[in-house]
Amino acid sequence: MRYGYIGLGNLGGHLAASLLREGFEVTVFDRDASLADRHAAIGGRVAASARELAAECDAILTCLPSPVVSEAVLDDILPVMRPGASWIEMSTLGRDDIVRLAAKAEARGVKAMEAPVTGGVHLAGQGKITVLAGGDPDLFELHRPAFEAMGGKIFHMGPLGSAAVIKVITNMLAFIHLVADGEALMLARRGGLDLGKAWEAIAASSGSSFVHETEGQLILNGSYDIAFSMDLALKDLGFALSFGREFGVPMDLAALTAQTFLRGKAAYGGAAQSTQIVKLLEDQLGTDLRAPGFPSRLE
């Protein structure tokens, strides 16, 4: 089976590279042609356009920044996709978005499923990211080897749309934890503690979190470089708040976190690293959260 991968940004580039390293036949495309250089170097074929890629592949995976972009790419490639081919959406979309776009694909004879990922760019680079799949079980099993090549833990969450819900939940928790971790580290700093030791103590405590153990290091380094933007965080928090309204669940913490990220975007811009949300507190108090020995990027 020949796979095609469209969208070679921070996540997609690593995921496509993982497929190639595991011996899959992969064609890649991104509007920024330079992003495909490393894939060509490890045996990937580089298409000149998304349509060219779609015409020659049995399964097309997409990892794109927004539902609008996903729909535009899908509309572009559907007319040339082979009947019975698969479209696997690995972007973070709302449930209604993926269900609607899948129906559009299936009306053209293309099988569709969702497979967003979670865990961070560094785990994508290691081939250990978590894959959250939704859709037909037989289609999931057909592509399971590809998912296992890209990820460490693979979950089939249920029918189409179920992965969109859990992905938004995991991201919502990450952003809440990020704001909380900034407050915790600032308490340690203003309380006169050694921040390196404080980070280690929290990591070994009941108060630890995945975010503290990963993004907390980038805060203490001062790079904040998690390769995820304020705009993307706000998009995902918007999805979470929408689910809250739909399912009748009060979302006090998510709503407060979204307001904090709106302030972060106003201060630093939508393209700023999402981890810079902690800088709001640093700037407000005129107190940085630097400590020696922490990495500028997660490997």
VMD Tcl script that draws the C-alpha trace (Angstrom):
set ca {
  {0.00 0.00 0.00}
  {1.33 3.41 -0.94}
  {0.68 6.14 1.61}
  {0.60 9.84 0.89}
  {1.23 12.45 3.57}
  {0.05 16.05 3.18}
  {1.19 18.57 5.79}
  {4.79 18.28 6.95}
  {4.80 20.78 9.82}
  {5.92 20.17 13.39}
  {3.83 17.02 13.82}
  {3.17 15.82 10.29}
  {6.82 15.95 9.29}
  {7.77 13.59 12.10}
  {4.84 11.24 11.44}
  {5.65 10.95 7.74}
  {9.31 10.35 8.58}
  {8.34 7.56 10.98}
  {6.42 5.79 8.22}
  {9.45 5.99 5.94}
  {11.84 4.75 8.63}
  {9.59 1.73 9.17}
  {9.73 0.80 5.50}
  {6.42 2.14 4.21}
  {6.19 3.47 0.68}
  {5.35 7.15 1.18}
  {4.82 10.16 -1.06}
  {4.82 13.54 0.68}
  {3.69 17.07 -0.09}
  {3.68 20.42 1.67}
  {3.18 23.91 0.27}
  {6.60 24.68 1.76}
  {8.68 22.43 -0.48}
  {11.71 22.69 1.83}
  {9.87 20.71 4.51}
  {10.01 17.64 2.27}
  {13.81 17.63 1.97}
  {14.43 15.27 4.88}
  {11.77 12.86 3.61}
  {13.40 12.70 0.19}
  {16.70 11.97 1.93}
  {15.25 8.84 3.59}
  {13.49 7.45 0.54}
  {10.25 9.40 0.29}
  {8.90 10.53 -3.04}
  {8.06 14.24 -3.14}
  {4.95 15.18 -5.13}
  {4.66 18.50 -6.93}
  {1.10 19.02 -5.67}
  {-1.49 17.53 -3.36}
  {-3.45 16.34 -6.40}
  {-0.46 14.56 -7.87}
  {0.05 12.78 -4.54}
  {-3.62 11.82 -4.22}
  {-3.81 10.36 -7.71}
  {-1.05 7.82 -7.05}
  {-1.67 6.78 -3.42}
  {-3.95 4.22 -1.82}
  {-4.27 6.10 1.47}
  {-3.79 9.82 2.09}
  {-3.00 11.14 5.56}
  {-3.40 14.84 6.34}
  {-2.04 16.85 9.27}
  {-3.14 20.46 8.83}
  {-3.64 23.55 11.02}
  {-7.42 24.09 10.88}
  {-10.74 22.65 9.68}
  {-10.82 25.28 6.93}
  {-7.47 24.12 5.56}
  {-8.45 20.45 5.91}
  {-11.62 21.02 3.89}
  {-9.77 22.97 1.19}
  {-7.21 20.19 0.80}
  {-9.89 17.49 0.78}
  {-11.88 19.33 -1.89}
  {-8.71 19.58 -3.96}
  {-7.77 15.90 -3.79}
  {-11.13 14.09 -3.82}
  {-11.69 14.37 -7.59}
  {-8.49 12.42 -8.32}
  {-8.54 9.87 -5.48}
  {-9.06 6.24 -6.41}
  {-12.42 4.62 -5.52}
  {-11.89 2.63 -2.32}
  {-8.91 4.74 -1.26}
  {-8.64 5.95 2.35}
  {-8.47 9.47 3.73}
  {-7.07 9.56 7.27}
  {-7.36 12.93 9.01}
  {-4.70 13.39 11.68}
  {-5.44 17.06 12.32}
  {-7.36 18.22 15.39}
  {-10.91 18.93 14.19}
  {-14.25 19.34 15.89}
  {-16.51 16.28 15.88}
  {-19.00 17.90 13.50}
  {-16.15 18.87 11.15}
  {-14.77 15.36 10.79}
  {-18.22 13.78 10.41}
  {-19.18 16.30 7.71}
  {-15.91 16.00 5.81}
  {-15.98 12.20 6.02}
  {-19.46 12.19 4.49}
  {-18.14 14.33 1.64}
  {-15.31 11.83 1.07}
  {-17.53 8.78 1.26}
  {-19.94 10.28 -1.29}
  {-17.01 10.06 -3.73}
  {-16.22 6.44 -2.83}
  {-13.36 7.31 -0.45}
  {-13.24 5.67 2.98}
  {-12.58 8.11 5.82}
  {-11.37 7.90 9.40}
  {-9.78 10.17 11.98}
  {-6.50 9.63 13.80}
  {-5.39 12.74 15.71}
  {-2.30 12.38 17.88}
  {-1.35 13.58 21.34}
  {1.79 13.70 23.48}
  {3.88 16.43 21.90}
  {6.23 16.97 18.98}
  {9.15 15.32 20.78}
  {7.25 12.01 21.05}
  {6.23 12.28 17.39}
  {9.94 12.56 16.59}
  {10.61 9.36 18.53}
  {7.73 7.46 16.92}
  {6.13 7.18 20.36}
  {3.23 9.60 20.14}
  {-0.27 8.42 21.09}
  {-2.70 7.87 18.21}
  {-6.42 8.33 18.87}
  {-8.42 6.71 16.07}
  {-12.10 6.90 15.26}
  {-14.07 5.22 12.51}
  {-14.88 1.84 11.01}
  {-13.09 -0.97 12.93}
  {-12.10 -2.79 9.73}
  {-10.56 0.38 8.31}
  {-8.72 0.89 11.58}
  {-7.28 -2.64 11.40}
  {-6.28 -2.13 7.76}
  {-4.16 0.85 8.73}
  {-3.07 -0.32 12.19}
  {0.48 -1.14 10.97}
  {0.89 2.45 9.82}
  {-0.43 3.79 13.12}
  {1.96 1.53 15.01}
  {4.84 2.83 12.89}
  {4.00 6.40 13.88}
  {2.95 5.94 17.50}
  {3.66 4.13 20.73}
  {0.13 3.74 22.10}
  {-2.79 3.29 19.72}
  {-6.43 3.65 20.80}
  {-9.50 2.95 18.67}
  {-11.96 5.21 20.48}
  {-15.13 4.20 18.62}
  {-17.12 5.57 15.70}
  {-16.13 8.56 13.63}
  {-16.07 11.70 15.79}
  {-15.13 9.94 19.03}
  {-11.41 10.60 18.55}
  {-12.13 14.29 17.99}
  {-13.83 14.46 21.40}
  {-11.04 12.73 23.34}
  {-8.32 14.70 21.53}
  {-9.95 17.98 22.51}
  {-10.29 16.72 26.10}
  {-6.60 15.86 26.32}
  {-5.55 19.23 24.90}
  {-7.92 21.09 27.22}
  {-6.34 19.35 30.20}
  {-2.85 20.16 28.93}
  {-3.61 23.89 28.70}
  {-5.20 23.96 32.16}
  {-2.17 22.11 33.56}
  {0.16 24.55 31.81}
  {-1.39 27.60 33.46}
  {-1.41 25.77 36.82}
  {2.22 24.75 36.46}
  {3.25 28.35 35.84}
  {1.52 29.42 39.06}
  {3.13 26.55 40.97}
  {6.62 27.37 39.73}
  {6.11 31.05 40.52}
  {5.06 30.18 44.06}
  {8.29 28.21 44.43}
  {10.36 31.04 42.97}
  {8.82 33.77 45.13}
  {8.99 31.45 48.11}
  {12.77 31.38 47.78}
  {13.13 27.80 46.61}
  {15.73 26.51 44.17}
  {13.62 26.15 41.01}
  {15.55 23.13 39.72}
  {14.98 21.25 42.97}
  {11.37 22.45 43.09}
  {10.77 21.08 39.58}
  {12.24 17.71 40.61}
  {10.18 17.59 43.81}
  {6.94 18.35 41.94}
  {7.80 15.75 39.29}
  {8.16 13.15 42.05}
  {4.95 14.18 43.81}
  {1.21 13.61 43.57}
  {0.98 17.08 42.02}
  {2.99 16.21 38.94}
  {1.62 16.10 35.39}
  {2.84 15.26 31.91}
  {2.88 19.01 31.19}
  {5.04 19.75 34.24}
  {7.51 17.02 33.31}
  {7.79 18.19 29.67}
  {6.79 21.81 29.11}
  {7.88 22.75 32.61}
  {11.46 22.15 31.51}
  {11.08 24.57 28.59}
  {9.70 27.24 30.91}
  {12.70 26.88 33.21}
  {15.05 27.04 30.21}
  {13.30 30.15 28.91}
  {12.95 28.93 25.33}
  {9.24 28.01 25.74}
  {9.80 26.11 22.46}
  {7.08 23.45 22.42}
  {6.28 23.96 18.69}
  {2.61 24.72 19.39}
  {1.09 28.17 19.05}
  {-1.31 30.33 21.05}
  {-3.69 30.26 18.08}
  {-3.77 26.46 18.06}
  {-4.37 26.39 21.81}
  {-7.29 28.80 21.43}
  {-8.73 26.71 18.59}
  {-8.71 23.59 20.75}
  {-10.09 25.38 23.80}
  {-12.88 26.68 21.59}
  {-13.73 23.11 20.61}
  {-13.75 22.10 24.30}
  {-16.09 24.93 25.28}
  {-18.36 24.03 22.37}
  {-18.55 20.43 23.61}
  {-19.35 21.73 27.08}
  {-22.34 23.63 25.74}
  {-23.45 20.68 23.63}
  {-23.15 18.10 26.41}
  {-24.42 20.36 29.21}
  {-21.15 20.30 31.18}
  {-20.03 23.42 33.12}
  {-16.52 24.32 31.95}
  {-15.33 26.85 34.52}
  {-11.63 25.96 34.38}
  {-11.58 25.63 30.59}
  {-13.32 28.99 30.20}
  {-10.87 30.68 32.57}
  {-7.94 29.09 30.74}
  {-9.31 30.28 27.39}
  {-9.49 33.84 28.74}
  {-5.90 33.55 29.92}
  {-4.82 32.41 26.46}
  {-6.68 35.32 24.88}
  {-4.57 37.61 27.08}
  {-1.47 35.69 26.03}
  {-2.31 36.15 22.37}
  {-2.92 39.87 22.89}
  {0.46 40.19 24.63}
  {2.68 38.01 22.44}
  {0.73 37.26 19.25}
  {-1.12 34.20 18.00}
  {2.06 32.64 16.59}
  {3.81 32.74 19.98}
  {4.55 29.46 21.71}
  {1.62 28.26 23.81}
  {4.06 27.68 26.68}
  {4.62 31.44 26.77}
  {1.29 31.71 28.56}
  {3.39 31.42 31.72}
  {5.27 34.57 30.67}
  {2.13 36.59 31.46}
  {2.76 35.85 35.14}
  {6.51 36.44 34.81}
  {5.94 39.83 33.20}
  {3.23 40.81 35.65}
  {5.49 40.12 38.64}
  {8.79 41.09 37.04}
  {10.12 37.69 38.08}
  {11.52 35.09 35.69}
  {11.36 31.34 36.11}
  {14.82 30.42 34.87}
  {16.90 27.57 36.24}
  {20.12 26.03 34.88}
  {20.37 22.60 33.33}
  {17.06 22.43 31.47}
  {16.81 21.85 27.68}
  {15.70 24.40 25.11}
  {13.77 21.70 23.23}
  {12.50 18.27 24.14}
  {14.18 15.39 22.33}
}
mol new
graphics top color blue
foreach p $ca { graphics top sphere $p radius 0.5 }
foreach p [lrange $ca 0 end-1] q [lrange $ca 1 end] { graphics top cylinder $p $q radius 0.2 }
display resetview
